[in-house]
Amino acid sequence: MALQYKYYKYYFLTLGVIVLDQLVKLLVHFKMDFGYPGQIRIFDDWFKLYYTTNPGMAFGFELGSPYGKLILSLFRIIAMVAISVYLYRLAKKEMAPGMLWCIALILGGAIGNVIDSTFYGVLLNNAPDGASTPWFHGQVIDMFYIDIWEGRLPEWIPIFGGEHYAFWPIFNIADAAIFVGVCIILIWQKRFFKDTGKEESVTEKAEN
């Protein structure tokens, strides 16, 4: 039992991310009005709750094909399974715990958005107009709005200078879990792999 917990404890974090992500999304869907009329200011206009949906990939990108959304949803499911198996294998190899917790965060975020894409077109009837089927065509619900910056870039900046831009990401808990997991891995990757090297060295000495 203890050995199983050693391997599976990381999936409890994944499950926690999924449950919290879905709970918040459903509360937003059933309790908030869509778009600007339903926004709730938390810190003035800088941070607010804003109910919107994302029909495609991150930042609203979409695959230019009638089957683009279906392909994207199937890709997400495959990626979810791959990450889940990868997490288990790394746990068995005694990878640094920090790395494993980060992958668990990423997995929870991936599954959270997969649920939206797979089922929300049917359960919440939010598939885009013209979708061939509501299955696998659900739109991802976003709600956290951060108005980081909006304005005109200086003329001296190449290519983009003189143009007006707005940087205001809108995301959900699943997105945040993925972002945090990836950032921690990038920042602490040397330490994670260094810790793994130490654990492997100790294991080899014990075996000898």
Secondary structure as a PSIPRED ss2 file (coil, helix, strand):
# PSIPRED VFORMAT (PSIPRED V4.0)

   1 M C   1.000  0.000  0.000
   2 A H   0.000  1.000  0.000
   3 L H   0.000  1.000  0.000
   4 Q H   0.000  1.000  0.000
   5 Y H   0.000  1.000  0.000
   6 K H   0.000  1.000  0.000
   7 Y H   0.000  1.000  0.000
   8 Y H   0.000  1.000  0.000
   9 K H   0.000  1.000  0.000
  10 Y H   0.000  1.000  0.000
  11 Y H   0.000  1.000  0.000
  12 F H   0.000  1.000  0.000
  13 L H   0.000  1.000  0.000
  14 T H   0.000  1.000  0.000
  15 L H   0.000  1.000  0.000
  16 G H   0.000  1.000  0.000
  17 V H   0.000  1.000  0.000
  18 I H   0.000  1.000  0.000
  19 V H   0.000  1.000  0.000
  20 L H   0.000  1.000  0.000
  21 D H   0.000  1.000  0.000
  22 Q H   0.000  1.000  0.000
  23 L H   0.000  1.000  0.000
  24 V H   0.000  1.000  0.000
  25 K H   0.000  1.000  0.000
  26 L H   0.000  1.000  0.000
  27 L H   0.000  1.000  0.000
  28 V H   0.000  1.000  0.000
  29 H H   0.000  1.000  0.000
  30 F H   0.000  1.000  0.000
  31 K H   0.000  1.000  0.000
  32 M C   1.000  0.000  0.000
  33 D C   1.000  0.000  0.000
  34 F C   1.000  0.000  0.000
  35 G C   1.000  0.000  0.000
  36 Y H   0.000  1.000  0.000
  37 P H   0.000  1.000  0.000
  38 G H   0.000  1.000  0.000
  39 Q C   1.000  0.000  0.000
  40 I E   0.000  0.000  1.000
  41 R E   0.000  0.000  1.000
  42 I E   0.000  0.000  1.000
  43 F E   0.000  0.000  1.000
  44 D C   1.000  0.000  0.000
  45 D C   1.000  0.000  0.000
  46 W C   1.000  0.000  0.000
  47 F E   0.000  0.000  1.000
  48 K E   0.000  0.000  1.000
  49 L E   0.000  0.000  1.000
  50 Y E   0.000  0.000  1.000
  51 Y E   0.000  0.000  1.000
  52 T E   0.000  0.000  1.000
  53 T E   0.000  0.000  1.000
  54 N E   0.000  0.000  1.000
  55 P C   1.000  0.000  0.000
  56 G C   1.000  0.000  0.000
  57 M C   1.000  0.000  0.000
  58 A H   0.000  1.000  0.000
  59 F H   0.000  1.000  0.000
  60 G H   0.000  1.000  0.000
  61 F C   1.000  0.000  0.000
  62 E C   1.000  0.000  0.000
  63 L C   1.000  0.000  0.000
  64 G C   1.000  0.000  0.000
  65 S C   1.000  0.000  0.000
  66 P C   1.000  0.000  0.000
  67 Y C   1.000  0.000  0.000
  68 G H   0.000  1.000  0.000
  69 K H   0.000  1.000  0.000
  70 L H   0.000  1.000  0.000
  71 I H   0.000  1.000  0.000
  72 L H   0.000  1.000  0.000
  73 S H   0.000  1.000  0.000
  74 L H   0.000  1.000  0.000
  75 F H   0.000  1.000  0.000
  76 R H   0.000  1.000  0.000
  77 I H   0.000  1.000  0.000
  78 I H   0.000  1.000  0.000
  79 A H   0.000  1.000  0.000
  80 M H   0.000  1.000  0.000
  81 V H   0.000  1.000  0.000
  82 A H   0.000  1.000  0.000
  83 I H   0.000  1.000  0.000
  84 S H   0.000  1.000  0.000
  85 V H   0.000  1.000  0.000
  86 Y H   0.000  1.000  0.000
  87 L H   0.000  1.000  0.000
  88 Y H   0.000  1.000  0.000
  89 R H   0.000  1.000  0.000
  90 L H   0.000  1.000  0.000
  91 A H   0.000  1.000  0.000
  92 K H   0.000  1.000  0.000
  93 K C   1.000  0.000  0.000
  94 E C   1.000  0.000  0.000
  95 M C   1.000  0.000  0.000
  96 A C   1.000  0.000  0.000
  97 P H   0.000  1.000  0.000
  98 G H   0.000  1.000  0.000
  99 M H   0.000  1.000  0.000
 100 L H   0.000  1.000  0.000
 101 W H   0.000  1.000  0.000
 102 C H   0.000  1.000  0.000
 103 I H   0.000  1.000  0.000
 104 A H   0.000  1.000  0.000
 105 L H   0.000  1.000  0.000
 106 I H   0.000  1.000  0.000
 107 L H   0.000  1.000  0.000
 108 G H   0.000  1.000  0.000
 109 G H   0.000  1.000  0.000
 110 A H   0.000  1.000  0.000
 111 I H   0.000  1.000  0.000
 112 G H   0.000  1.000  0.000
 113 N H   0.000  1.000  0.000
 114 V H   0.000  1.000  0.000
 115 I H   0.000  1.000  0.000
 116 D H   0.000  1.000  0.000
 117 S H   0.000  1.000  0.000
 118 T H   0.000  1.000  0.000
 119 F H   0.000  1.000  0.000
 120 Y H   0.000  1.000  0.000
 121 G H   0.000  1.000  0.000
 122 V H   0.000  1.000  0.000
 123 L H   0.000  1.000  0.000
 124 L C   1.000  0.000  0.000
 125 N C   1.000  0.000  0.000
 126 N C   1.000  0.000  0.000
 127 A C   1.000  0.000  0.000
 128 P C   1.000  0.000  0.000
 129 D C   1.000  0.000  0.000
 130 G C   1.000  0.000  0.000
 131 A C   1.000  0.000  0.000
 132 S C   1.000  0.000  0.000
 133 T C   1.000  0.000  0.000
 134 P C   1.000  0.000  0.000
 135 W C   1.000  0.000  0.000
 136 F C   1.000  0.000  0.000
 137 H C   1.000  0.000  0.000
 138 G C   1.000  0.000  0.000
 139 Q C   1.000  0.000  0.000
 140 V E   0.000  0.000  1.000
 141 I E   0.000  0.000  1.000
 142 D E   0.000  0.000  1.000
 143 M E   0.000  0.000  1.000
 144 F E   0.000  0.000  1.000
 145 Y E   0.000  0.000  1.000
 146 I E   0.000  0.000  1.000
 147 D C   1.000  0.000  0.000
 148 I C   1.000  0.000  0.000
 149 W E   0.000  0.000  1.000
 150 E E   0.000  0.000  1.000
 151 G E   0.000  0.000  1.000
 152 R E   0.000  0.000  1.000
 153 L C   1.000  0.000  0.000
 154 P C   1.000  0.000  0.000
 155 E C   1.000  0.000  0.000
 156 W C   1.000  0.000  0.000
 157 I C   1.000  0.000  0.000
 158 P C   1.000  0.000  0.000
 159 I C   1.000  0.000  0.000
 160 F C   1.000  0.000  0.000
 161 G C   1.000  0.000  0.000
 162 G C   1.000  0.000  0.000
 163 E C   1.000  0.000  0.000
 164 H E   0.000  0.000  1.000
 165 Y E   0.000  0.000  1.000
 166 A E   0.000  0.000  1.000
 167 F E   0.000  0.000  1.000
 168 W C   1.000  0.000  0.000
 169 P C   1.000  0.000  0.000
 170 I E   0.000  0.000  1.000
 171 F E   0.000  0.000  1.000
 172 N C   1.000  0.000  0.000
 173 I H   0.000  1.000  0.000
 174 A H   0.000  1.000  0.000
 175 D H   0.000  1.000  0.000
 176 A H   0.000  1.000  0.000
 177 A H   0.000  1.000  0.000
 178 I H   0.000  1.000  0.000
 179 F H   0.000  1.000  0.000
 180 V H   0.000  1.000  0.000
 181 G H   0.000  1.000  0.000
 182 V H   0.000  1.000  0.000
 183 C H   0.000  1.000  0.000
 184 I H   0.000  1.000  0.000
 185 I H   0.000  1.000  0.000
 186 L H   0.000  1.000  0.000
 187 I H   0.000  1.000  0.000
 188 W H   0.000  1.000  0.000
 189 Q H   0.000  1.000  0.000
 190 K H   0.000  1.000  0.000
 191 R H   0.000  1.000  0.000
 192 F H   0.000  1.000  0.000
 193 F H   0.000  1.000  0.000
 194 K H   0.000  1.000  0.000
 195 D H   0.000  1.000  0.000
 196 T H   0.000  1.000  0.000
 197 G H   0.000  1.000  0.000
 198 K H   0.000  1.000  0.000
 199 E H   0.000  1.000  0.000
 200 E H   0.000  1.000  0.000
 201 S H   0.000  1.000  0.000
 202 V H   0.000  1.000  0.000
 203 T H   0.000  1.000  0.000
 204 E H   0.000  1.000  0.000
 205 K H   0.000  1.000  0.000
 206 A H   0.000  1.000  0.000
 207 E H   0.000  1.000  0.000
 208 N C   1.000  0.000  0.000
